[in-house]
Amino acid sequence: MPKKVDHRERRTRIADALMRVAAQQGLEAVSLRHVAAEAGVSAGMVQHYFRTKDEMMTFAMDVVKDRNEARVTAALAALGPDPEPRLLLRTFLATLLPLGEESRADGRVALAFLAYTAVRPAAVPALREDTGRMVGFLASLLPGADTAAATGLLALMEGLGVYLLGGQYTDEQALAALDAQLDRLF
């Protein structure tokens, strides 16, 4: 009987290897060969699943997005029914910050992907859609459904993430800055 192959699992394994390479050595070190070595598979297998580095990067970013969504869903569910908008916002944004080791690794990949899209316009449309949905969600929780304030909150969270990843801010400093901004808005 032929062995069943879980293609999604293999692609995810390769994407995980890409994320480890990017997190440890930087995005410039990501190549089909380096990723194959990290995943413990042949370069041919990587090429079977991803024809180009762009395809590999996009899939890896989707994996990070899925992980973030799972973390956010669990954190919001833990709040119970009908949490106050400020608590919902804080939990949502704090969960997206790279505060733990797993989310730091994902944060490094997300940051690398943002830099990657800066020089690859074809990768921008999906990112723009995700950003628009996030701003809409944040605005829906703010007094007056303030889109400008939601845009600022998203930028604050992203900036805090960069400083956390760079080691300029501690987790406590980042959360204090987030809380201060939420206090101003509420």
N, CA, C and O of each residue as an XYZ file, in Angstrom:
744
protein
N       0.853     -1.180      0.000
C       0.000      0.000      0.000
C       0.893      1.236      0.000
O       1.807      1.335      0.819
N       0.643      2.181     -0.909
C       1.488      3.381     -0.965
C       1.327      4.240      0.286
O       0.254      4.322      0.884
N       2.419      4.864      0.648
C       2.424      5.749      1.820
C       1.697      7.048      1.483
O       1.932      7.654      0.437
N       0.812      7.463      2.385
C       0.117      8.738      2.187
C       1.027      9.863      2.631
O       1.621      9.811      3.708
N       1.131     10.867      1.802
C       1.986     12.013      2.092
C       1.115     13.198      2.457
O       0.203     13.557      1.712
N       1.390     13.800      3.588
C       0.686     15.004      4.017
C       1.453     16.206      3.468
O       2.437     16.660      4.054
N       0.978     16.705      2.334
C       1.700     17.783      1.654
C       1.718     19.067      2.476
O       2.720     19.782      2.491
N       0.627     19.359      3.151
C       0.580     20.566      4.005
C       1.626     20.450      5.116
O       2.317     21.422      5.423
N       1.744     19.260      5.720
C       2.723     19.052      6.782
C       4.137     19.243      6.248
O       4.972     19.862      6.907
N       4.408     18.716      5.057
C       5.748     18.888      4.470
C       6.036     20.349      4.164
O       7.127     20.848      4.437
N       5.053     21.027      3.597
C       5.254     22.450      3.300
C       5.480     23.238      4.591
O       6.317     24.139      4.641
N       4.729     22.891      5.623
C       4.887     23.577      6.911
C       6.259     23.276      7.512
O       6.895     24.163      8.082
N       6.712     22.046      7.387
C       8.059     21.677      7.871
C       9.135     22.509      7.175
O      10.078     22.986      7.806
N       8.975     22.669      5.886
C       9.934     23.477      5.115
C       9.824     24.946      5.524
O      10.836     25.632      5.670
N       8.594     25.426      5.710
C       8.405     26.817      6.141
C       9.005     27.047      7.522
O       9.610     28.090      7.771
N       8.841     26.079      8.422
C       9.454     26.190      9.753
C      10.970     26.294      9.640
O      11.602     27.075     10.351
N      11.544     25.506      8.747
C      12.996     25.570      8.527
C      13.387     26.942      7.988
O      14.389     27.516      8.413
N      12.598     27.465      7.055
C      12.858     28.810      6.531
C      12.844     29.825      7.666
O      13.700     30.708      7.727
N      11.874     29.698      8.563
C      11.768     30.659      9.666
C      12.966     30.547     10.608
O      13.458     31.556     11.112
N      13.432     29.325     10.845
C      14.616     29.166     11.700
C      15.836     29.791     11.043
O      16.615     30.471     11.711
N      16.013     29.573      9.749
C      17.150     30.166      9.028
C      17.051     31.689      9.085
O      18.034     32.368      9.381
N      15.865     32.222      8.800
C      15.678     33.678      8.806
C      15.903     34.252     10.196
O      16.522     35.306     10.337
N      15.400     33.563     11.234
C      15.538     34.059     12.611
C      16.980     34.011     13.088
O      17.419     34.903     13.814
N      17.726     32.979     12.690
C      19.090     32.803     13.168
C      20.121     33.553     12.337
O      21.102     34.067     12.874
N      19.898     33.617     11.018
C      20.926     34.144     10.129
C      20.486     35.343      9.295
O      21.290     35.936      8.575
N      19.223     35.689      9.394
C      18.722     36.806      8.603
C      18.122     36.329      7.291
O      18.420     35.237      6.806
N      17.278     37.168      6.737
C      16.569     36.816      5.517
C      17.503     36.583      4.335
O      17.218     35.765      3.460
N      18.607     37.301      4.317
C      19.539     37.148      3.198
C      20.116     35.736      3.137
O      20.580     35.317      2.077
N      20.100     34.996      4.237
C      20.627     33.626      4.250
C      19.599     32.613      3.755
O      19.930     31.445      3.549
N      18.370     33.046      3.566
C      17.335     32.117      3.122
C      17.547     31.790      1.649
O      17.488     32.662      0.782
N      17.791     30.531      1.396
C      17.897     30.019      0.030
C      17.316     28.618      0.042
O      17.156     28.018      1.104
N      16.999     28.099     -1.127
C      16.454     26.745     -1.195
C      17.423     25.756     -0.548
O      16.997     24.859      0.180
N      18.708     25.913     -0.807
C      19.726     25.008     -0.270
C      19.803     25.084      1.252
O      19.813     24.052      1.924
N      19.859     26.313      1.805
C      19.937     26.466      3.259
C      18.677     25.945      3.960
O      18.755     25.311      5.012
N      17.542     26.218      3.371
C      16.283     25.770      3.961
C      16.193     24.241      3.916
O      15.755     23.615      4.882
N      16.607     23.645      2.795
C      16.595     22.185      2.689
C      17.488     21.560      3.756
O      17.099     20.584      4.397
N      18.671     22.113      3.948
C      19.592     21.580      4.960
C      18.977     21.692      6.348
O      19.053     20.749      7.136
N      18.369     22.834      6.655
C      17.750     23.041      7.966
C      16.569     22.099      8.183
O      16.345     21.631      9.299
N      15.813     21.818      7.122
C      14.642     20.942      7.228
C      15.023     19.467      7.205
O      14.213     18.602      7.538
N      16.269     19.186      6.806
C      16.700     17.795      6.717
C      16.093     17.070      5.532
O      15.838     15.867      5.584
N      15.865     17.821      4.459
C      15.319     17.240      3.227
C      16.206     17.650      2.062
O      17.114     18.467      2.217
N      15.942     17.085      0.918
C      16.736     17.434     -0.262
C      16.286     18.770     -0.850
O      15.145     19.197     -0.666
N      17.198     19.411     -1.551
C      16.849     20.661     -2.239
C      15.746     20.386     -3.267
O      14.900     21.244     -3.522
N      15.762     19.184     -3.853
C      14.730     18.806     -4.813
C      13.343     18.783     -4.189
O      12.361     19.170     -4.823
N      13.269     18.323     -2.929
C      11.969     18.301     -2.250
C      11.482     19.729     -2.012
O      10.303     20.027     -2.202
N      12.386     20.602     -1.601
C      12.002     21.998     -1.393
C      11.486     22.581     -2.702
O      10.461     23.262     -2.725
N      12.208     22.309     -3.803
C      11.791     22.834     -5.102
C      10.478     22.216     -5.580
O       9.731     22.843     -6.331
N      10.199     20.998     -5.150
C       8.929     20.362     -5.507
C       7.758     21.141     -4.909
O       6.720     21.307     -5.549
N       7.935     21.612     -3.682
C       6.862     22.324     -2.998
C       6.878     23.826     -3.239
O       5.830     24.472     -3.213
N       8.050     24.379     -3.472
C       8.185     25.826     -3.691
C       9.117     26.053     -4.874
O      10.311     25.764     -4.797
N       8.572     26.567     -5.957
C       9.396     26.791     -7.147
C      10.357     27.954     -6.962
O      11.442     27.979     -7.543
N       9.943     28.923     -6.140
C      10.768     30.117     -5.972
C      10.877     30.495     -4.505
O      10.108     30.029     -3.665
N      11.837     31.340     -4.220
C      11.983     31.872     -2.867
C      10.744     32.683     -2.492
O      10.315     32.652     -1.339
N      10.166     33.404     -3.446
C       8.953     34.187     -3.175
C       7.818     33.280     -2.686
O       7.119     33.624     -1.733
N       7.633     32.125     -3.336
C       6.587     31.196     -2.901
C       6.868     30.703     -1.485
O       5.957     30.604     -0.663
N       8.123     30.397     -1.209
C       8.503     29.926      0.118
C       8.247     31.003      1.165
O       7.710     30.715      2.235
N       8.624     32.230      0.865
C       8.428     33.342      1.804
C       6.945     33.586      2.060
O       6.540     33.788      3.205
N       6.146     33.569      1.024
C       4.709     33.808      1.176
C       4.073     32.720      2.034
O       3.247     33.017      2.897
N       4.449     31.467      1.803
C       3.900     30.383      2.606
C       4.333     30.517      4.063
O       3.523     30.333      4.971
N       5.602     30.836      4.288
C       6.099     31.006      5.661
C       5.333     32.118      6.366
O       4.989     31.985      7.540
N       5.067     33.200      5.669
C       4.319     34.289      6.283
C       2.896     33.850      6.597
O       2.331     34.263      7.609
N       2.309     33.016      5.740
C       0.977     32.481      6.022
C       0.994     31.606      7.275
O       0.047     31.629      8.061
N       2.069     30.834      7.461
C       2.193     30.003      8.666
C       2.262     30.902      9.903
O       1.607     30.632     10.909
N       3.060     31.975      9.823
C       3.147     32.918     10.949
C       1.771     33.528     11.215
O       1.354     33.651     12.367
N       1.081     33.903     10.163
C      -0.258     34.489     10.311
C      -1.206     33.500     10.990
O      -1.970     33.879     11.878
N      -1.159     32.240     10.575
C      -2.007     31.215     11.194
C      -1.676     31.055     12.678
O      -2.579     30.927     13.505
N      -0.398     31.061     13.016
C      -0.002     30.932     14.424
C      -0.480     32.129     15.237
O      -0.981     31.974     16.351
N      -0.322     33.319     14.673
C      -0.804     34.521     15.367
C      -2.309     34.458     15.583
O      -2.799     34.785     16.663
N      -3.040     34.039     14.560
C      -4.496     33.940     14.686
C      -4.878     32.945     15.777
O      -5.817     33.191     16.533
N      -4.164     31.830     15.867
C      -4.457     30.835     16.901
C      -4.181     31.411     18.288
O      -4.967     31.206     19.213
N      -3.059     32.138     18.437
C      -2.737     32.750     19.733
C      -3.786     33.787     20.118
O      -4.239     33.830     21.261
N      -4.168     34.620     19.152
C      -5.162     35.669     19.411
C      -6.508     35.046     19.756
O      -7.160     35.473     20.709
N      -6.925     34.054     19.003
C      -8.212     33.403     19.259
C      -8.250     32.824     20.672
O      -9.241     32.987     21.384
N      -7.184     32.155     21.074
C      -7.129     31.572     22.424
C      -7.143     32.664     23.493
O      -7.839     32.538     24.501
N      -6.377     33.730     23.277
C      -6.308     34.816     24.268
C      -7.653     35.522     24.398
O      -8.074     35.850     25.507
N      -8.323     35.758     23.286
C      -9.618     36.426     23.338
C     -10.689     35.524     23.934
O     -11.566     35.999     24.655
N     -10.629     34.239     23.644
C     -11.599     33.299     24.224
C     -11.455     33.246     25.745
O     -12.437     33.068     26.465
N     -10.224     33.401     26.222
C      -9.980     33.362     27.667
C     -10.608     34.561     28.391
O     -10.775     34.534     29.610
N     -10.952     35.601     27.642
C     -11.574     36.778     28.249
C     -13.033     36.533     28.617
O     -13.612     37.281     29.405
N     -13.618     35.507     28.058
C     -15.022     35.226     28.328
C     -15.933     36.056     27.438
O     -15.470     36.801     26.574
N     -17.236     35.916     27.663
C     -18.185     36.654     26.824
C     -18.210     38.145     27.175
O     -18.069     38.527     28.337
N     -18.389     38.954     26.171
C     -18.573     40.398     26.322
C     -17.487     41.143     27.098
O     -17.806     41.864     28.044
N     -16.222     40.990     26.727
C     -15.195     41.786     27.412
C     -15.319     43.255     27.013
O     -15.815     43.578     25.934
N     -14.869     44.123     27.884
C     -14.855     45.560     27.577
C     -13.967     45.803     26.359
O     -12.969     45.103     26.183
N     -14.311     46.790     25.504
C     -13.519     47.052     24.304
C     -12.031     47.321     24.588
O     -11.164     46.861     23.845
N     -11.738     48.071     25.670
C     -10.332     48.369     25.972
C      -9.567     47.088     26.286
O      -8.444     46.913     25.813
N     -10.154     46.191     27.074
C      -9.506     44.928     27.419
C      -9.341     44.054     26.182
O      -8.311     43.404     26.003
N     -10.355     44.044     25.339
C     -10.289     43.279     24.095
C      -9.146     43.791     23.214
O      -8.358     43.009     22.683
N      -9.071     45.116     23.071
C      -7.992     45.722     22.282
C      -6.615     45.408     22.864
O      -5.700     45.012     22.142
N      -6.484     45.589     24.172
C      -5.185     45.350     24.805
C      -4.757     43.898     24.629
O      -3.604     43.617     24.302
N      -5.690     42.983     24.848
C      -5.368     41.562     24.721
C      -4.980     41.230     23.292
O      -4.003     40.518     23.056
N      -5.743     41.744     22.342
C      -5.468     41.508     20.929
C      -4.067     41.998     20.565
O      -3.269     41.246     20.005
N      -3.769     43.262     20.883
C      -2.480     43.846     20.511
C      -1.316     43.219     21.286
O      -0.263     42.946     20.710
N      -1.504     42.991     22.580
C      -0.434     42.392     23.386
C      -0.109     40.980     22.906
O       1.045     40.554     22.949
N      -1.121     40.264     22.454
C      -0.893     38.912     21.961
C      -0.086     38.928     20.670
O       0.664     37.992     20.395
N      -0.232     39.969     19.888
C       0.537     40.073     18.642
C       1.980     40.539     18.869
O       2.840     40.345     18.010
N       2.236     41.149     20.016
C       3.604     41.588     20.304
C       4.511     40.383     20.529
O       4.069     39.373     21.077
N       5.771     40.474     20.115
C       6.708     39.365     20.320
C       7.212     39.323     21.763
O       8.351     39.697     22.042
N       6.357     38.867     22.669
C       6.680     38.868     24.092
C       7.257     37.535     24.569
O       8.037     37.523     25.521
N       6.907     36.436     23.954
C       7.428     35.129     24.343
C       8.381     34.618     23.284
O       8.480     35.195     22.201
N       9.080     33.542     23.588
C      10.093     33.036     22.647
C       9.483     32.602     21.318
O      10.031     32.904     20.258
N       8.349     31.892     21.365
C       7.723     31.457     20.120
C       7.267     32.654     19.288
O       7.483     32.696     18.077
N       6.635     33.624     19.948
C       6.162     34.774     19.187
C       7.325     35.664     18.745
O       7.194     36.387     17.758
N       8.450     35.629     19.446
C       9.641     36.367     18.982
C      10.161     35.768     17.675
O      10.505     36.497     16.745
N      10.217     34.440     17.613
C      10.677     33.790     16.378
C       9.743     34.154     15.226
O      10.204     34.487     14.134
N       8.434     34.093     15.465
C       7.477     34.472     14.430
C       7.605     35.963     14.099
O       7.478     36.360     12.941
N       7.856     36.782     15.120
C       8.022     38.219     14.906
C       9.222     38.537     14.028
O       9.165     39.447     13.200
N      10.305     37.794     14.205
C      11.486     38.014     13.355
C      11.170     37.696     11.901
O      11.619     38.399     10.996
N      10.400     36.639     11.677
C      10.014     36.290     10.312
C       9.080     37.348      9.741
O       9.229     37.746      8.586
N       8.118     37.806     10.537
C       7.192     38.836     10.066
C       7.941     40.116      9.718
O       7.653     40.748      8.702
N       8.901     40.500     10.555
C       9.698     41.694     10.282
C      10.517     41.512      9.010
O      10.603     42.421      8.184
N      11.110     40.346      8.858
C      11.881     40.060      7.643
C      10.975     40.107      6.419
O      11.376     40.595      5.363
N       9.746     39.597      6.562
C       8.820     39.603      5.446
C       8.418     41.032      5.078
O       8.293     41.360      3.898
N       8.216     41.878      6.083
C       7.894     43.285      5.789
C       9.025     43.948      5.014
O       8.781     44.693      4.065
N      10.257     43.677      5.416
C      11.405     44.220      4.684
C      11.452     43.644      3.269
O      11.780     44.347      2.313
N      11.129     42.389      3.150
C      11.116     41.700      1.868
C      10.103     42.343      0.919
O      10.382     42.529     -0.265
N       8.921     42.681      1.452
C       7.889     43.286      0.608
C       8.252     44.704      0.175
O       7.722     45.208     -0.816
N       9.147     45.342      0.911
C       9.542     46.701      0.550
C      10.232     46.743     -0.812
O      10.222     47.773     -1.486
N      10.829     45.627     -1.213
C      11.526     45.589     -2.505
C      10.851     44.635     -3.491
O      11.364     44.422     -4.590
N       9.716     44.064     -3.114
C       8.971     43.154     -3.977
C       7.499     43.562     -3.991
O       6.701     43.032     -3.218
N       7.141     44.493     -4.857
C       5.775     45.011     -4.888
C       4.704     43.940     -5.097
O       3.567     44.135     -4.669
N       5.026     42.827     -5.734
C       4.025     41.783     -5.978
C       3.527     41.164     -4.679
O       2.426     40.614     -4.640
N       4.318     41.247     -3.622
C       3.931     40.650     -2.341
C       3.050     41.578     -1.511
O       2.519     41.163     -0.481
N       2.887     42.824     -1.943
C       2.204     43.828     -1.139
C       0.678     43.694     -1.095
O       0.107     43.943     -0.033
N      -0.025     43.318     -2.174
C      -1.494     43.315     -2.108
C      -2.078     42.496     -0.956
O      -2.985     42.975     -0.276
N      -1.594     41.295     -0.719
C      -2.132     40.479      0.375
C      -1.873     41.149      1.715
O      -2.733     41.133      2.595
N      -0.709     41.731      1.874
C      -0.363     42.421      3.112
C      -1.264     43.637      3.315
O      -1.691     43.921      4.434
N      -1.547     44.347      2.235
C      -2.420     45.524      2.310
C      -3.829     45.124      2.753
O      -4.446     45.818      3.561
N      -4.336     44.009      2.225
C      -5.667     43.533      2.619
C      -5.692     43.179      4.102
O      -6.623     43.558      4.814
N      -4.674     42.454      4.573
C      -4.600     42.085      5.992
C      -4.551     43.330      6.870
O      -5.215     43.391      7.905
N      -3.771     44.313      6.461
C      -3.644     45.551      7.234
C      -4.982     46.278      7.283
O      -5.380     46.775      8.337
N      -5.669     46.344      6.167
C      -6.980     46.998      6.128
C      -7.992     46.327      7.050
O      -8.756     47.001      7.741
N      -7.990     44.992      7.056
C      -8.906     44.266      7.952
C      -8.555     44.533      9.418
O      -9.439     44.702     10.258
N      -7.257     44.569      9.711
C      -6.836     44.791     11.095
C      -7.230     46.198     11.540
O      -7.746     46.366     12.645
N      -7.001     47.198     10.713
C      -7.380     48.570     11.070
C      -8.892     48.656     11.268
O      -9.354     49.316     12.199
N      -9.656     48.007     10.418
C     -11.108     48.011     10.563
C     -11.551     47.388     11.880
O     -12.444     47.909     12.547
N     -10.925     46.267     12.257
C     -11.261     45.615     13.520
C     -10.912     46.511     14.697
O     -11.723     46.686     15.607
N      -9.710     47.081     14.689
C      -9.295     47.961     15.784
C     -10.229     49.166     15.889
O     -10.646     49.539     16.986
N     -10.555     49.770     14.751
C     -11.440     50.941     14.750
C     -12.811     50.595     15.323
O     -13.426     51.412     16.008
N     -13.290     49.381     15.040
C     -14.617     48.992     15.528
C     -14.679     48.928     17.051
O     -15.768     48.976     17.625
N     -13.539     48.821     17.706
C     -13.503     48.742     19.175
C     -13.222     50.088     19.835
O     -13.347     50.224     21.052
N     -12.847     51.069     19.042
C     -12.490     52.382     19.588
C     -13.709     53.293     19.675
O     -14.634     53.184     18.870
N     -13.704     54.194     20.659
C     -14.781     55.197     20.717
C     -14.859     55.954     19.392
O     -13.849     56.462     18.906
N     -16.029     56.029     18.822
C     -16.223     56.742     17.570
C     -15.703     56.006     16.350
O     -15.626     56.594     15.272
N     -15.344     54.732     16.489
C     -14.808     53.941     15.371
C     -13.733     54.722     14.618
O     -13.760     54.812     13.391
N     -12.800     55.277     15.361
C     -11.761     56.173     14.859
C     -10.690     55.419     14.056
O      -9.813     54.772     14.628
N     -10.778     55.512     12.723
C      -9.833     54.821     11.843
C      -8.419     55.368     11.989
O      -7.454     54.605     11.948
N      -8.287     56.672     12.158
C      -6.941     57.258     12.318
C      -6.292     56.747     13.603
O      -5.106     56.417     13.609
N      -7.052     56.682     14.678
C      -6.516     56.169     15.947
C      -6.176     54.681     15.816
O      -5.180     54.218     16.371
N      -7.002     53.941     15.086
C      -6.725     52.517     14.869
C      -5.436     52.336     14.077
O      -4.640     51.445     14.374
N      -5.233     53.173     13.077
C      -4.001     53.131     12.299
C      -2.801     53.419     13.195
O      -1.758     52.776     13.075
N      -2.955     54.385     14.088
C      -1.886     54.711     15.029
C      -1.607     53.577     16.002
O      -0.448     53.316     16.325
N      -2.645     52.900     16.476
C      -2.460     51.762     17.375
C      -1.713     50.629     16.687
O      -0.825     50.010     17.273
N      -2.080     50.368     15.444
C      -1.390     49.329     14.685
C       0.082     49.694     14.498
O       0.963     48.848     14.655
N       0.341     50.960     14.160
C       1.728     51.411     13.992
C       2.494     51.330     15.309
O       3.665     50.950     15.325
N       1.841     51.684     16.408
C       2.470     51.578     17.722
C       2.846     50.131     18.013
O       3.967     49.847     18.436
N       1.907     49.219     17.785
C       2.169     47.804     18.048
C       3.323     47.294     17.189
O       4.202     46.587     17.683
N       3.323     47.646     15.924
C       4.409     47.217     15.023
C       5.748     47.797     15.476
O       6.758     47.093     15.503
N       5.753     49.086     15.833
C       6.988     49.716     16.295
C       7.482     49.111     17.597
O       8.681     48.883     17.759
N       6.580     48.850     18.520
C       6.973     48.200     19.770
C       7.557     46.821     19.484
O       8.520     46.400     20.124
N       6.968     46.126     18.523
C       7.484     44.814     18.141
C       8.910     44.886     17.636
O       9.739     44.046     17.985
N       9.200     45.886     16.815
C      10.563     46.065     16.296
C      11.532     46.315     17.447
O      12.614     45.729     17.488
N      11.147     47.184     18.381
C      12.019     47.485     19.519
C      12.177     46.289     20.457
O      13.246     46.095     21.036
N      11.138     45.499     20.610
C      11.253     44.283     21.419
C      12.218     43.297     20.759
O      13.071     42.714     21.428
N      12.079     43.115     19.448
C      12.956     42.192     18.731
C      14.404     42.661     18.752
O      15.327     41.846     18.787
N      14.600     43.975     18.730
C      15.951     44.527     18.761
C      16.542     44.614     20.159
O      17.723     44.922     20.320
N      15.730     44.344     21.161
C      16.216     44.377     22.527
C      16.277     45.762     23.149
O      16.801     45.922     24.252
N      15.741     46.780     22.447
C      15.746     48.135     23.005
C      14.719     48.300     24.122
O      14.921     49.097     25.038
N      13.615     47.547     24.051
C      12.578     47.623     25.070
C      12.418     46.265     25.730
O      12.600     45.225     25.097
N      12.076     46.288     27.005
C      11.699     45.067     27.690
C      10.208     44.834     27.439
O       9.498     45.716     26.957
N       9.759     43.642     27.774
C       8.328     43.346     27.653
C       7.508     44.343     28.460
O       6.474     44.827     27.999
N       7.979     44.648     29.675
C       7.256     45.560     30.560
C       7.167     46.966     29.967
O       6.119     47.607     30.046
N       8.260     47.445     29.374
C       8.247     48.780     28.761
C       7.268     48.831     27.596
O       6.527     49.803     27.446
N       7.263     47.800     26.780
C       6.367     47.778     25.623
C       4.911     47.762     26.069
O       4.084     48.496     25.527
N       4.599     46.935     27.048
C       3.217     46.872     27.532
C       2.808     48.175     28.209
O       1.651     48.582     28.103
N       3.732     48.835     28.902
C       3.424     50.121     29.528
C       3.114     51.175     28.460
O       2.204     51.985     28.635
N       3.859     51.164     27.368
C       3.600     52.112     26.275
C       2.246     51.836     25.631
O       1.501     52.765     25.318
N       1.933     50.560     25.435
C       0.634     50.192     24.872
C      -0.493     50.640     25.804
O      -1.483     51.217     25.353
N      -0.341     50.375     27.093
C      -1.366     50.779     28.065
C      -1.553     52.291     28.105
O      -2.678     52.781     28.208
N      -0.445     53.031     28.024
C      -0.540     54.492     28.049
C      -1.348     55.002     26.853
O      -2.162     55.915     26.995
N      -1.123     54.418     25.691
C      -1.866     54.849     24.501
C      -3.340     54.471     24.625
O      -4.215     55.261     24.271
N      -3.614     53.288     25.117
C      -5.014     52.883     25.300
C      -5.707     53.762     26.316
O      -6.883     54.086     26.152
N      -4.991     54.160     27.376
C      -5.570     55.086     28.362
C      -5.953     56.404     27.712
O      -6.997     56.972     28.033
N      -5.114     56.902     26.793
C      -5.429     58.164     26.096
C      -6.701     58.006     25.236
O      -7.539     58.906     25.170
N      -6.815     56.866     24.597
C      -7.944     56.645     23.686
C      -9.249     56.361     24.429
O     -10.329     56.645     23.911
N      -9.159     55.804     25.635
C     -10.350     55.471     26.398
C     -10.528     56.417     27.568
O     -11.487     56.287     28.327
